[in-house]
Amino acid sequence: MTKLIGLNPSRRTVLTGLAASGGALVAAGAFPGFVQAQTSAPIKLGFQLHRTGIGAAYGRWYERTAQAALKMMNDAGGINGRPVEIVFEDDGTDPKRGSEVVEKLVNQAGVDAIFGPLFSHVVIGSAPRAGELKVPYLVCSEGYHVASGMLNRWTLQPGITDVRAQVTSMAPWVADNLGKKVTMVFPDYAFGHDHRDFFTAAVAAQGGEVIAHLAIPPTETSFTRYFPQIPSETEVLYHVMVGPAVLTFVKELGEFYGTGTRPEIFGFIDSLEAVDIASPGLEFLEGTHFWEGHCRTQQADASEFEIAYRAAVGVDASGASVSDAKDVATYAHMFSVWETLSVLKAGMEAADYQTTADRQKLVEAIEAMTAMPASLAHPQGDKMFNGKTHQVFGHQNISKVEGGKLIRVHKTSLEDGMYDDAADYTAQAF
């Protein structure tokens, strides 16, 4: 279990503090700048981290983003005048271990709330335990499982949109600009199934048709046997892939088509998160399109909030670490960590959160949220939170690969992705 005091989140400071306290929390007296609060004891947040497993590339950048957000938050006075600490715990991107991590963070670390998990099968496997333990559980997952009503009142997704909203908002542009006969390639688990179900329906509403679905295990390491299954009449190849072999997937796709005729290609950047678009073997991507939750390449019209956020998390204008140009960020997704931590701060302050006895008040405070204007707290852009479904709605970006860079060619409105409520968590008991 990694504990981080956010006043100066360097590895040396953290290890020194832990050694001095025998592995326990640094004493409250170590935070002289927070004396106005009823107590100067830190607010403890648990981060369920994909440090290992198929989500490790995301986990590494999610941890960096959390550290950067935490430093900025504590430099500004913390939450309710108290310093904030994040306790990181690796779930191995595994649903069974995820449930165990939730229990460990609550019963051993004594956290006030938990946030951070991305992979949908992990969220689905962990959220029931969070509900049983009655701990606020804020996920950064994109899966429709929150808004569908299948989880519980303690589980919320206020920092990133879900797949249903993403594909619903973009399907009209894809059908109008790329083609109407679509073959989908997606990972064979809950996240991929959301893509399958909702994009198929969304493109049909535009007069198009998904003519083939190719489901691939997320742990697959070679993909050449799947590509011959793509029908020759395909006009648009829609791909979304996750896991450690994403670069192999895209390279083998390019090898399959070579320099000959191919369909238009529309991908979710998940297929290339943490991968340099200009890598050898990816030249065929020039002119293809991608969904991005947050544009990897700094756009010409980037807001002051986006620029400040990019600097804070240590990412350059091309989407790589400022200290290592080969270390490409998971930039399209990691903003969700920053924004979720901002929501936790706003919720705790609205609820006048003091102890774990106030956890229910925290959930109710978040449920009462609606508009979230673009700001340093929400650098990805404006959002609207639906307290009934526990799901946030936001803008989506479609980018085109031009000269090895992702350049945005379309941005959806908030309304483009909204859909009818399937649940009302506020009607559920805690």
Backbone hydrogen bonds, N-H to C=O, Kabsch-Sander energy under -0.5 kcal/mol:
donor,donor_aa,acceptor,acceptor_aa,energy
2,T,88,F,-2.6
3,K,1,M,-0.5
4,L,86,I,-2.5
6,G,4,L,-0.6
6,G,84,V,-1.2
8,N,5,I,-0.9
10,S,8,N,-3.0
14,V,10,S,-2.4
15,L,11,R,-2.6
16,T,12,R,-2.4
17,G,13,T,-2.6
18,L,14,V,-2.5
19,A,15,L,-2.4
20,A,16,T,-2.2
21,S,17,G,-1.1
22,G,19,A,-1.2
23,G,18,L,-3.2
24,A,21,S,-1.6
30,A,27,A,-2.2
31,F,28,A,-1.9
34,F,31,F,-1.8
35,V,32,P,-0.7
37,A,34,F,-1.0
37,A,81,G,-0.6
43,I,83,P,-2.8
45,L,43,I,-0.6
45,L,85,E,-3.0
46,G,113,A,-3.3
47,F,87,V,-3.0
48,Q,46,G,-0.6
48,Q,115,F,-1.9
49,L,47,F,-1.0
49,L,89,E,-2.5
51,R,49,L,-1.6
56,A,53,G,-1.8
58,Y,55,G,-0.5
59,G,50,H,-0.6
59,G,55,G,-2.6
60,R,56,A,-2.3
61,W,57,A,-1.0
62,Y,58,Y,-2.9
63,E,59,G,-2.4
64,R,60,R,-1.6
65,T,61,W,-2.5
66,A,62,Y,-2.4
67,Q,63,E,-2.3
68,A,64,R,-2.3
69,A,65,T,-2.6
70,L,66,A,-2.5
71,K,67,Q,-2.2
72,M,68,A,-2.0
73,M,69,A,-2.4
74,N,70,L,-2.8
75,D,71,K,-2.5
76,A,72,M,-1.1
77,G,74,N,-1.6
78,G,73,M,-2.5
79,I,82,R,-2.4
82,R,79,I,-2.0
85,E,43,I,-3.2
86,I,4,L,-2.1
87,V,45,L,-2.9
88,F,2,T,-3.3
88,F,86,I,-0.6
89,E,47,F,-2.3
91,D,49,L,-2.6
92,G,49,L,-0.5
94,D,91,D,-1.7
98,G,94,D,-2.5
99,S,95,P,-1.8
100,E,96,K,-1.5
101,V,97,R,-2.5
102,V,98,G,-2.2
103,E,99,S,-1.9
104,K,100,E,-2.5
105,L,101,V,-2.9
106,V,102,V,-1.9
107,N,103,E,-3.1
108,Q,104,K,-2.1
109,A,104,K,-1.9
111,V,105,L,-2.1
112,D,44,K,-3.7
113,A,44,K,-0.8
114,I,136,P,-2.7
115,F,46,G,-2.5
116,G,138,L,-1.4
122,V,119,F,-0.8
123,V,119,F,-2.0
124,I,120,S,-2.8
125,G,121,H,-1.4
126,S,122,V,-1.4
127,A,123,V,-3.0
129,R,126,S,-0.8
130,A,126,S,-1.6
131,G,127,A,-2.4
132,E,128,P,-2.1
133,L,129,R,-2.2
134,K,130,A,-0.7
134,K,131,G,-0.6
135,V,130,A,-2.0
137,Y,154,W,-3.2
138,L,114,I,-2.8
138,L,136,P,-0.5
139,V,137,Y,-0.7
139,V,156,L,-2.7
140,C,117,P,-2.5
146,V,143,G,-0.8
148,S,144,Y,-2.3
149,G,146,V,-1.6
150,M,145,H,-0.9
151,L,145,H,-0.5
155,T,152,N,-1.7
156,L,137,Y,-2.2
157,Q,390,H,-2.9
159,G,139,V,-0.5
163,V,142,E,-3.1
166,Q,162,D,-2.4
167,V,163,V,-2.8
168,T,164,R,-2.0
169,S,165,A,-2.0
170,M,166,Q,-1.3
171,A,167,V,-2.0
174,V,170,M,-2.2
175,A,171,A,-2.8
176,D,172,P,-2.3
177,N,173,W,-2.2
178,L,174,V,-2.6
179,G,174,V,-1.6
182,V,180,K,-0.7
182,V,209,E,-2.9
183,T,236,V,-2.4
184,M,212,A,-2.7
185,V,238,Y,-3.0
186,F,214,L,-2.3
188,D,216,I,-2.4
189,Y,187,P,-1.9
193,H,189,Y,-2.4
194,D,190,A,-2.0
195,H,191,F,-1.6
196,R,192,G,-2.6
197,D,193,H,-2.8
198,F,194,D,-2.7
199,F,195,H,-2.3
200,T,195,H,-0.6
200,T,196,R,-1.2
201,A,197,D,-1.5
202,A,198,F,-2.2
203,V,199,F,-2.9
204,A,200,T,-1.4
205,A,201,A,-1.7
206,Q,202,A,-0.5
206,Q,203,V,-0.7
207,G,204,A,-1.8
208,G,203,V,-2.7
209,E,180,K,-3.4
211,I,182,V,-2.6
211,I,209,E,-0.8
212,A,182,V,-1.0
214,L,184,M,-3.1
215,A,213,H,-0.6
216,I,186,F,-2.6
220,E,217,P,-2.0
226,Y,223,F,-1.7
227,F,223,F,-1.1
229,Q,226,Y,-1.8
230,I,227,F,-2.1
234,T,231,P,-1.7
235,E,181,K,-2.5
236,V,181,K,-2.2
237,L,264,E,-3.2
238,Y,183,T,-3.0
238,Y,236,V,-0.7
239,H,237,L,-0.6
239,H,266,F,-1.9
240,V,185,V,-2.0
246,V,243,G,-1.1
249,F,245,A,-2.4
250,V,246,V,-2.2
251,K,247,L,-2.5
252,E,248,T,-2.8
253,L,249,F,-1.8
254,G,250,V,-2.0
255,E,251,K,-2.2
256,F,252,E,-2.0
257,Y,253,L,-1.7
258,G,254,G,-2.5
260,G,257,Y,-1.5
264,E,235,E,-2.5
266,F,237,L,-2.7
266,F,264,E,-0.5
267,G,289,H,-2.9
268,F,239,H,-2.6
269,I,291,W,-1.9
271,S,268,F,-2.5
272,L,269,I,-2.5
273,E,269,I,-0.6
273,E,270,D,-0.8
274,A,329,A,-1.2
275,V,272,L,-2.0
279,S,276,D,-2.0
282,L,279,S,-1.9
285,L,282,L,-2.1
286,E,283,E,-1.8
287,G,401,V,-2.5
288,T,285,L,-2.8
289,H,265,I,-2.3
290,F,399,S,-2.8
291,W,267,G,-2.4
292,E,397,N,-2.6
298,Q,317,A,-2.8
302,A,299,Q,-1.8
307,I,303,S,-2.2
308,A,304,E,-2.1
309,Y,305,F,-2.6
310,R,306,E,-2.6
311,A,307,I,-1.9
312,A,308,A,-2.2
313,V,309,Y,-2.2
314,G,311,A,-0.8
315,V,310,R,-2.5
316,D,320,A,-3.6
319,G,316,D,-1.6
321,S,324,D,-0.7
321,S,327,D,-2.8
322,V,314,G,-2.2
324,D,321,S,-0.9
327,D,324,D,-2.0
328,V,326,K,-1.2
329,A,319,G,-2.6
331,Y,329,A,-1.1
333,H,330,T,-1.5
334,M,330,T,-2.2
335,F,331,Y,-0.6
336,S,333,H,-2.1
337,V,334,M,-1.4
338,W,334,M,-1.0
339,E,335,F,-2.8
340,T,336,S,-2.2
341,L,337,V,-2.2
342,S,338,W,-1.7
343,V,339,E,-2.0
344,L,340,T,-2.4
345,K,341,L,-2.1
346,A,342,S,-2.5
347,G,343,V,-3.0
348,M,344,L,-2.7
349,E,345,K,-2.3
350,A,346,A,-2.2
351,A,347,G,-2.1
352,D,349,E,-0.7
353,Y,348,M,-3.0
358,D,355,T,-2.4
359,R,356,T,-1.5
362,L,358,D,-1.9
363,V,359,R,-2.1
364,E,360,Q,-2.5
365,A,361,K,-2.1
366,I,362,L,-2.1
367,E,363,V,-2.6
368,A,364,E,-1.2
369,M,366,I,-1.8
372,M,383,K,-3.0
375,S,378,H,-1.0
381,G,378,H,-1.2
383,K,372,M,-1.9
384,M,393,F,-2.2
385,F,370,T,-2.7
386,N,391,Q,-2.5
387,G,385,F,-0.7
390,H,386,N,-1.5
391,Q,386,N,-1.1
392,V,157,Q,-1.6
392,V,160,I,-0.5
393,F,384,M,-2.4
395,H,382,D,-0.6
397,N,292,E,-1.5
398,I,410,H,-2.8
399,S,290,F,-3.1
399,S,397,N,-0.5
400,K,407,I,-2.9
401,V,288,T,-2.5
402,E,400,K,-0.7
402,E,405,K,-3.1
405,K,402,E,-1.2
407,I,400,K,-2.7
407,I,405,K,-0.8
408,R,406,L,-0.5
409,V,398,I,-3.3
410,H,398,I,-1.6
412,T,396,Q,-2.2
417,G,413,S,-0.6
417,G,414,L,-1.1
418,M,415,E,-1.1
422,A,147,A,-0.5
425,Y,388,K,-3.4
427,A,424,D,-1.5
428,Q,425,Y,-1.9
